[in-house]
Amino acid sequence: MNASNERRGLARLALVAICAMVLVVPLASFHVSAAPKISLEARSTWDADMINSDITGYTGKGVYVAVLDTGLAPNWKDYFPVDHIAADLGKGFKEDIMWDVKMHTFLESGVVHEVSWIGDTGSTHGTHVTSTILGYRYYAPADAAQGFPLAPVFVKGIAPDVKIIPVKVLADYTIGRSQTDPIDYPDQEFVMGTDRAVAAGIRYATDLKRAGYSPMIITMSLGGPSPAKVMEDAIDYAIRYGVVVVASAGNEGDAGMGYPGAYKQVISVGASGWKYEWCWPGTAMQTDTTPRYRLWWLQDPTYGFNDVPEKRSALAKQVYITSFSSRQLAGQELDVVAPGSWVRGPYPGTPGYSHLPWWSSGIASWKNPGNFYYLGGTSMSAPHVAGVAAQMLQKNAALDQGQIESILKSTALPIAGGSMDVIDLVPITLATPMGWDWFHYSWGTDATGSGLIQANAALAAIK
C-alpha cells in the first residue's frame, strides 16, 4: 500500500493503518496430509514476553474478539485453529464510492452493503492482526537453510483461546485509472473503508454482544485523519452496551493520532520496540556487521532464550518508542503502548494471495513471495492490548471499558521520554541491497501514554 497516495484527498475515509513490510521468509516445504490436524509444540515470542502475557495463566477462553479489518485470507485454515474462528458470525461491510476527477477527491454514496468477510486480494492485514491475538502455525525452510532446523511449531498468541469474529470493513476498491492525475493515482486500486463501513462493523459486533455473544472486544488496526460523528456514535453505542473498544494510535509520528484511536473513550495504543531485536541470545549488538539471529523473535529452548528482562526497572531501559508511532496532540489521548516494531505473522505480501498453503512446497518468486512477514505499525500494537483485555475478561467478565482502560494504565510500565540507538533494517532500493545500520530514535511523553502494558500486573489488579 502507498501511504502517501491513500492519504491524499481523504476527508472522511477510514484507512487501514499502514504497516512496514520489512522481511520476507520463503514458503514452507513441510509435507503433511492434513495440516490442521497436527498437534504442534507451542512457542511464545519476544512481544508476548515483553508484556508478560505468557505467564498469567489466562488465555482469553470464553471471550469474543471482533477484528475489524480486511477480513481473513481465503486460506486462513492453514494458519488458525478452525474452532477459534467464528466463521458463522463473520461479516463484511463496504460503501460504494467514486472518484471525482475535477475535485480530486472521493465521493461517498452513503450506502453501505454487506459483503463476505473473506479478504480481498489487496491486503491480508487482518490475517496478520488476528495472528497476534490467536497465534498461528509456523514453519519456514529458510530457517533450516541458515542452520536453524526448526520443526513446525504453533506460535502462541496473546489470547490463544478466544473466539475471533472476522469483520471486514476495509476492502478492495478499483475505480479506474485516472486520466488527469496519473501521478497521484496511477492505478486507482486501494484497500480502505469509509467511516460508515467501520461504523456498521462496530454496530454489528455490538449487536452480537447484545444477542449473547459476550464478553465482546472490538479491535481496530485502522485510522483516518479526522473525526467522524457516524463512527464516534457507533463507538459510544458499543461502549454503552459493554463492548470493550481498542484502536491503534496511527503511524503518523509527530503529525498526531488518527481516528478512531484519538477518541478519548477508546483504548488507544502506540508502538514500542525492544533494544535487543535481532541479537543472539545473551549478547548485545555491537556493530552493524554483526550476524543477525534469525530466530530472536521466537523463544527457542534448542538455541537458548533471547529473554526480555522480567524485572520492571531493567525492562524499562530496553524499551524504545518507534519513530512512526503517532504522538498525542492537544485534544487527543494516547493510553498505552505495546510491541509494534518487528512482529512476525502470516502475510503473503504482494500480489495478494499468490502463495501456497503453509505446509506445501514452494519457492519465492513474484508469483509466490512468501507467507510469513515481520510487520511494524501500531496496527500490530492494538491486538496485543485486545489480547490482554481478553485475558482480563476471562478472569472477570463484568469489567467494562472504563475499568479495563484504568487497570491497563495504572499497571503499565512507565516509559520515560528519551532516546535509543537501535540496529534496524535499511530497506532495499534499486541502488543498495538490504542491509543493517544504527538508527537513533527519540521520543517524548506525548508518545508513551501511561507506558508499556504488563499483562501479569493487570491480571493481578483484578479482584
Wavefront OBJ file of the C-alpha trace (Angstrom):
o trace
v 0.000 0.000 0.000
v 1.157 3.503 -0.684
v 0.681 5.656 2.383
v 1.017 8.987 0.637
v -1.426 8.064 -2.125
v -4.009 6.733 0.297
v -3.941 9.838 2.453
v -4.469 12.411 -0.307
v -7.955 13.734 -0.857
v -9.468 11.836 2.055
v -11.629 13.898 4.337
v -13.788 11.222 5.902
v -12.375 7.867 4.825
v -11.128 5.474 7.470
v -7.961 3.808 6.212
v -6.025 0.775 7.259
v -3.112 1.797 9.476
v -0.085 1.425 7.234
v 2.369 -1.275 8.260
v 6.010 -1.523 7.293
v 6.525 -4.730 5.326
v 10.128 -5.496 6.105
v 11.354 -9.059 5.638
v 10.068 -11.999 3.652
v 10.644 -15.602 4.694
v 10.206 -18.094 1.825
v 7.438 -20.654 1.786
v 7.449 -23.832 3.785
v 8.360 -27.227 2.350
v 6.888 -29.413 5.065
v 4.591 -32.092 3.671
v 1.618 -33.450 5.592
v -1.698 -34.853 4.512
v -3.905 -32.828 6.830
v -2.119 -29.857 8.366
v -4.967 -28.617 10.584
v -4.947 -31.934 12.496
v -1.283 -31.731 13.502
v -0.571 -31.144 17.171
v 2.293 -28.684 17.225
v 4.550 -27.582 20.031
v 3.507 -24.116 21.216
v 6.188 -21.415 21.391
v 5.973 -17.921 22.779
v 7.518 -14.783 21.264
v 9.511 -11.722 22.245
v 6.453 -9.491 22.199
v 4.446 -11.777 24.493
v 7.467 -11.924 26.806
v 7.744 -8.124 26.748
v 4.210 -7.663 28.070
v 4.232 -10.822 30.264
v 1.082 -12.206 28.663
v 2.707 -15.636 28.546
v 2.914 -16.050 32.336
v -0.563 -15.038 33.517
v -2.239 -18.421 33.244
v -5.104 -16.868 31.265
v -5.818 -17.449 27.569
v -8.973 -15.438 26.807
v -11.186 -18.516 26.938
v -14.877 -17.657 26.577
v -14.200 -14.183 25.147
v -15.161 -12.975 21.650
v -12.857 -10.603 19.753
v -14.252 -8.866 16.669
v -11.331 -7.956 14.416
v -12.490 -5.029 12.264
v -10.027 -5.095 9.407
v -9.580 -6.659 5.954
v -11.199 -9.956 6.907
v -9.215 -13.193 6.706
v -7.286 -14.643 3.791
v -9.145 -17.400 1.918
v -6.611 -19.938 3.200
v -6.984 -18.881 6.856
v -7.374 -22.525 7.889
v -3.710 -23.025 7.005
v -2.778 -20.778 9.909
v -5.538 -20.806 12.533
v -7.381 -23.500 14.503
v -10.828 -23.753 12.919
v -12.659 -23.906 16.246
v -11.298 -20.483 17.261
v -12.608 -18.607 14.209
v -16.348 -17.879 14.472
v -16.840 -18.218 10.724
v -20.620 -18.332 11.082
v -20.556 -14.860 12.651
v -18.133 -13.277 10.185
v -19.416 -10.463 8.015
v -18.185 -7.657 5.773
v -19.322 -4.085 5.107
v -18.469 -1.885 2.143
v -19.664 1.517 0.986
v -19.784 2.392 -2.704
v -17.566 5.342 -3.586
v -16.414 7.062 -6.752
v -13.541 9.330 -7.750
v -14.330 12.922 -8.647
v -11.814 13.778 -11.360
v -12.418 17.531 -11.189
v -12.279 17.815 -7.401
v -9.557 15.187 -6.983
v -11.368 13.518 -4.115
v -13.614 10.588 -3.289
v -17.373 10.884 -3.223
v -19.195 8.606 -0.799
v -22.569 7.144 -1.728
v -23.862 6.929 1.829
v -24.978 3.357 1.168
v -23.210 0.524 2.994
v -23.929 -3.021 1.894
v -22.932 -6.395 3.295
v -20.132 -8.392 1.667
v -18.182 -11.512 2.511
v -15.740 -11.447 5.412
v -13.243 -13.388 3.312
v -10.489 -10.935 2.461
v -9.961 -9.399 -0.949
v -6.753 -9.514 -2.974
v -5.230 -6.196 -1.949
v -4.159 -6.984 1.608
v -4.104 -9.685 4.284
v -3.576 -7.137 7.030
v -6.441 -8.597 9.075
v -4.895 -12.066 8.962
v -1.668 -10.768 10.500
v -3.573 -8.806 13.166
v -5.571 -11.919 14.050
v -2.385 -13.985 14.337
v -1.089 -11.756 17.137
v -4.185 -12.448 19.223
v -4.743 -16.101 18.392
v -1.362 -17.432 17.296
v -0.605 -19.366 14.097
v 1.104 -22.396 12.589
v 4.648 -21.636 11.517
v 7.362 -23.345 9.515
v 9.955 -21.762 7.224
v 12.642 -23.709 5.348
v 14.727 -20.533 5.290
v 15.387 -21.140 8.997
v 16.882 -24.542 8.219
v 18.805 -23.123 5.268
v 20.529 -20.736 7.663
v 21.471 -23.544 10.048
v 18.451 -23.432 12.342
v 16.387 -26.590 11.691
v 13.213 -25.538 13.454
v 10.408 -28.089 13.380
v 6.871 -26.849 12.651
v 5.527 -25.022 15.701
v 2.417 -23.189 16.800
v 3.330 -19.619 17.613
v 1.314 -18.830 20.706
v -0.835 -15.712 20.537
v -1.593 -13.294 23.345
v -5.027 -14.876 23.928
v -4.985 -18.237 22.076
v -8.376 -19.443 23.333
v -10.552 -16.518 22.248
v -13.173 -16.744 19.521
v -12.260 -14.433 16.649
v -15.114 -12.808 14.719
v -13.714 -11.550 11.392
v -15.481 -8.348 10.352
v -14.279 -6.908 7.064
v -14.592 -3.128 6.985
v -11.548 -2.497 4.777
v -11.955 -3.783 1.248
v -10.566 -3.575 -2.270
v -11.636 -0.601 -4.364
v -10.900 -0.340 -8.077
v -12.253 2.844 -9.571
v -10.370 3.041 -12.852
v -7.100 4.620 -13.900
v -7.001 8.382 -13.594
v -6.520 10.081 -16.938
v -5.996 13.527 -15.470
v -3.937 12.737 -12.379
v -1.785 9.656 -13.134
v 0.968 10.715 -10.733
v -1.233 10.898 -7.665
v -3.345 7.877 -8.520
v -1.583 5.758 -11.153
v -3.534 2.532 -10.664
v -6.718 3.599 -8.835
v -6.636 0.483 -6.664
v -6.935 0.847 -2.908
v -7.584 -1.108 0.255
v -9.663 1.096 2.511
v -13.009 1.612 4.162
v -15.288 4.512 4.881
v -16.348 5.796 8.269
v -19.829 4.422 7.592
v -18.485 0.953 6.831
v -16.400 0.930 10.005
v -19.391 2.192 11.996
v -21.534 -0.604 10.534
v -18.953 -3.138 11.664
v -18.888 -1.681 15.166
v -22.662 -1.801 15.441
v -22.767 -5.344 14.075
v -20.316 -6.610 16.711
v -22.219 -4.727 19.414
v -25.499 -6.297 18.360
v -23.850 -9.720 18.576
v -22.828 -8.878 22.111
v -26.385 -7.846 22.960
v -27.582 -11.159 21.486
v -25.457 -13.119 23.929
v -22.003 -13.338 22.372
v -20.330 -11.948 25.428
v -17.927 -10.710 26.642
v -17.004 -8.871 23.448
v -13.947 -6.881 22.377
v -13.627 -4.828 19.197
v -10.107 -4.188 17.955
v -9.414 -1.777 15.101
v -5.995 -1.502 13.459
v -7.123 1.280 11.152
v -7.412 5.019 11.139
v -8.260 8.178 9.256
v -7.097 11.799 9.531
v -10.224 13.350 11.014
v -13.074 12.537 13.383
v -16.476 11.478 12.083
v -19.717 11.580 14.027
v -21.057 8.374 12.479
v -18.068 6.431 13.785
v -17.966 8.061 17.201
v -21.682 7.421 17.669
v -21.085 3.752 16.874
v -18.217 3.588 19.376
v -20.389 5.164 22.065
v -23.112 2.629 21.239
v -20.631 -0.224 21.669
v -19.286 1.024 24.975
v -22.789 1.708 26.295
v -23.645 -1.965 25.813
v -20.492 -3.285 27.437
v -18.196 -3.830 24.458
v -14.501 -3.104 25.028
v -13.105 -0.996 22.159
v -9.382 -0.940 21.286
v -7.783 1.031 18.426
v -4.331 1.730 17.028
v -2.960 5.230 17.565
v -1.745 5.631 13.983
v 1.595 5.713 12.183
v 1.922 9.447 11.605
v 4.628 10.282 14.171
v 4.620 13.937 15.166
v 1.615 14.628 12.913
v -0.580 13.165 15.635
v -3.039 10.381 16.183
v -5.616 9.108 13.721
v -9.257 8.327 14.359
v -10.778 6.287 15.970
v -7.603 5.946 18.073
v -7.650 9.625 19.053
v -11.087 9.395 20.672
v -10.747 9.554 24.438
v -13.338 6.832 25.016
v -11.379 4.116 23.185
v -8.279 2.355 24.474
v -5.616 3.709 22.120
v -2.279 2.010 21.534
v 1.102 3.259 20.348
v 4.035 1.146 19.121
v 7.156 0.190 21.033
v 10.184 -1.991 20.324
v 12.949 -3.849 22.143
v 16.590 -2.756 22.239
v 17.917 -6.261 21.532
v 15.839 -7.140 18.498
v 17.823 -9.420 16.166
v 20.516 -10.091 18.768
v 21.959 -13.502 19.558
v 20.855 -14.889 22.954
v 22.733 -13.285 25.814
v 24.602 -10.789 23.653
v 24.335 -7.121 22.791
v 24.619 -5.811 19.259
v 27.980 -4.122 18.843
v 28.304 -3.284 15.164
v 26.120 -3.109 12.098
v 28.045 -6.064 10.617
v 27.338 -8.476 13.489
v 25.375 -11.506 12.201
v 21.681 -11.403 12.987
v 19.970 -14.182 14.927
v 17.010 -15.026 12.717
v 15.050 -16.798 15.484
v 15.450 -13.986 18.006
v 11.679 -13.411 17.929
v 10.824 -16.961 18.981
v 11.570 -18.436 22.390
v 13.654 -21.453 21.478
v 14.989 -23.942 24.075
v 17.310 -25.512 21.490
v 19.341 -22.377 20.888
v 18.613 -20.570 24.135
v 16.108 -17.911 25.046
v 16.581 -14.364 23.910
v 14.748 -13.262 27.019
v 13.237 -9.890 27.736
v 14.021 -8.925 31.363
v 11.331 -9.774 33.902
v 12.393 -7.023 36.302
v 10.451 -3.865 35.522
v 13.355 -1.474 36.090
v 15.587 -3.454 33.731
v 12.888 -3.764 31.073
v 12.154 -0.035 31.126
v 15.725 0.623 29.980
v 15.320 -1.670 26.969
v 12.066 -0.288 25.542
v 12.022 2.279 22.768
v 9.161 4.057 21.009
v 9.138 3.704 17.244
v 9.578 6.804 15.131
v 6.337 6.184 13.224
v 4.085 5.729 16.273
v 1.668 8.669 16.410
v 2.284 11.217 19.122
v -0.540 12.676 21.185
v -1.617 16.152 20.142
v -3.759 18.594 22.119
v -7.267 17.205 22.483
v -6.112 13.638 21.816
v -5.464 10.840 24.293
v -2.850 8.116 23.890
v -3.451 5.498 26.575
v -0.695 2.870 26.390
v 1.957 1.344 24.154
v 2.549 -2.272 23.143
v 5.007 -4.123 20.873
v 4.752 -2.911 17.293
v 8.234 -2.946 15.759
v 9.071 -6.433 14.432
v 6.004 -8.632 14.833
v 6.014 -11.923 12.945
v 2.888 -13.376 11.369
v 1.294 -14.800 8.217
v 1.327 -12.174 5.488
v 1.861 -13.238 1.874
v 2.754 -9.838 0.537
v 2.163 -8.637 -2.987
v 0.440 -9.596 -5.168
v -2.463 -10.603 -2.998
v -2.826 -14.283 -2.177
v -0.155 -15.587 -4.531
v 1.153 -18.161 -2.095
v 0.606 -21.815 -1.297
v -0.567 -23.356 1.972
v 1.982 -23.174 4.773
v 2.855 -26.867 4.598
v 3.348 -27.086 0.846
v 6.480 -26.964 -1.231
v 7.294 -23.724 -2.977
v 9.934 -21.175 -3.898
v 9.952 -17.417 -3.533
v 9.200 -15.536 -6.713
v 6.953 -12.731 -7.849
v 4.118 -15.258 -8.026
v 4.980 -16.794 -4.674
v 6.534 -14.118 -2.465
v 6.372 -15.982 0.828
v 3.852 -16.288 3.595
v 5.463 -15.003 6.781
v 6.431 -11.375 7.295
v 7.709 -9.128 10.028
v 5.385 -6.136 10.157
v 5.741 -2.904 12.066
v 2.986 -0.473 12.942
v 0.503 0.481 15.609
v -1.674 -1.999 13.714
v 0.466 -4.651 15.389
v 0.264 -2.973 18.812
v -3.527 -2.841 19.117
v -4.113 -6.632 19.000
v -1.653 -7.070 21.864
v -3.897 -4.908 24.016
v -7.023 -6.666 22.754
v -5.454 -9.985 23.739
v -4.615 -8.799 27.248
v -8.128 -7.353 27.596
v -9.451 -10.817 26.666
v -7.409 -12.355 29.460
v -8.834 -9.772 31.855
v -12.397 -10.527 30.772
v -11.788 -14.241 31.205
v -10.957 -13.528 34.847
v -13.852 -11.100 35.326
v -16.420 -10.882 32.534
v -18.171 -7.960 34.257
v -15.340 -5.499 33.589
v -16.343 -2.582 31.381
v -14.419 -0.266 29.081
v -13.517 2.265 31.754
v -12.360 -0.361 34.226
v -10.164 -2.186 31.723
v -8.624 1.049 30.489
v -7.970 2.194 34.053
v -6.339 -1.099 35.050
v -4.177 -1.259 31.933
v -2.945 2.294 32.504
v -2.378 2.017 36.244
v -0.394 -1.223 35.897
v 1.588 -0.256 32.786
v 5.362 0.047 32.924
v 6.127 3.796 32.724
v 8.385 4.670 29.806
v 10.173 7.967 30.227
v 10.886 10.271 27.346
v 14.323 9.564 25.934
v 16.307 8.152 23.044
v 17.975 4.923 21.982
v 20.271 3.668 19.241
v 18.841 0.532 17.672
v 20.077 -1.698 14.865
v 17.412 -1.694 12.189
v 16.919 -2.704 8.589
v 17.888 -0.420 5.733
v 15.257 -1.012 3.034
v 16.182 -2.410 -0.351
v 16.418 0.153 -3.146
v 17.461 -0.023 -6.769
v 20.848 1.331 -5.739
v 21.518 -0.554 -2.490
v 20.887 -4.097 -1.225
v 19.098 -4.846 2.023
v 21.369 -4.095 4.969
v 21.541 -3.010 8.588
v 22.515 0.226 10.273
v 22.155 2.136 13.512
v 19.047 4.286 13.895
v 18.654 6.915 16.590
v 15.102 7.033 17.945
v 13.909 9.820 20.225
v 10.537 10.310 21.874
v 8.774 12.405 24.458
v 5.991 11.686 26.898
v 3.494 12.517 24.158
v 4.463 9.156 22.603
v 4.257 6.867 25.638
v 0.821 7.234 27.187
v 0.819 5.553 30.609
v 3.501 3.151 29.420
v 4.004 -0.405 28.202
v 1.145 -2.760 29.086
v 2.008 -5.524 31.572
v -0.471 -8.388 31.468
v 0.572 -10.043 34.702
v 0.203 -6.809 36.662
v -3.159 -6.077 35.034
v -4.493 -9.540 35.898
v -3.208 -9.246 39.454
v -5.088 -5.962 39.870
v -8.437 -7.634 39.131
v -10.168 -8.713 42.308
l 1 2 3 4 5 6 7 8 9 10 11 12 13 14 15 16 17 18 19 20 21 22 23 24 25 26 27 28 29 30 31 32 33 34 35 36 37 38 39 40 41 42 43 44 45 46 47 48 49 50 51 52 53 54 55 56 57 58 59 60 61 62 63 64 65 66 67 68 69 70 71 72 73 74 75 76 77 78 79 80 81 82 83 84 85 86 87 88 89 90 91 92 93 94 95 96 97 98 99 100 101 102 103 104 105 106 107 108 109 110 111 112 113 114 115 116 117 118 119 120 121 122 123 124 125 126 127 128 129 130 131 132 133 134 135 136 137 138 139 140 141 142 143 144 145 146 147 148 149 150 151 152 153 154 155 156 157 158 159 160 161 162 163 164 165 166 167 168 169 170 171 172 173 174 175 176 177 178 179 180 181 182 183 184 185 186 187 188 189 190 191 192 193 194 195 196 197 198 199 200 201 202 203 204 205 206 207 208 209 210 211 212 213 214 215 216 217 218 219 220 221 222 223 224 225 226 227 228 229 230 231 232 233 234 235 236 237 238 239 240 241 242 243 244 245 246 247 248 249 250 251 252 253 254 255 256 257 258 259 260 261 262 263 264 265 266 267 268 269 270 271 272 273 274 275 276 277 278 279 280 281 282 283 284 285 286 287 288 289 290 291 292 293 294 295 296 297 298 299 300 301 302 303 304 305 306 307 308 309 310 311 312 313 314 315 316 317 318 319 320 321 322 323 324 325 326 327 328 329 330 331 332 333 334 335 336 337 338 339 340 341 342 343 344 345 346 347 348 349 350 351 352 353 354 355 356 357 358 359 360 361 362 363 364 365 366 367 368 369 370 371 372 373 374 375 376 377 378 379 380 381 382 383 384 385 386 387 388 389 390 391 392 393 394 395 396 397 398 399 400 401 402 403 404 405 406 407 408 409 410 411 412 413 414 415 416 417 418 419 420 421 422 423 424 425 426 427 428 429 430 431 432 433 434 435 436 437 438 439 440 441 442 443 444 445 446 447 448 449 450 451 452 453 454 455 456 457 458 459 460 461 462 463
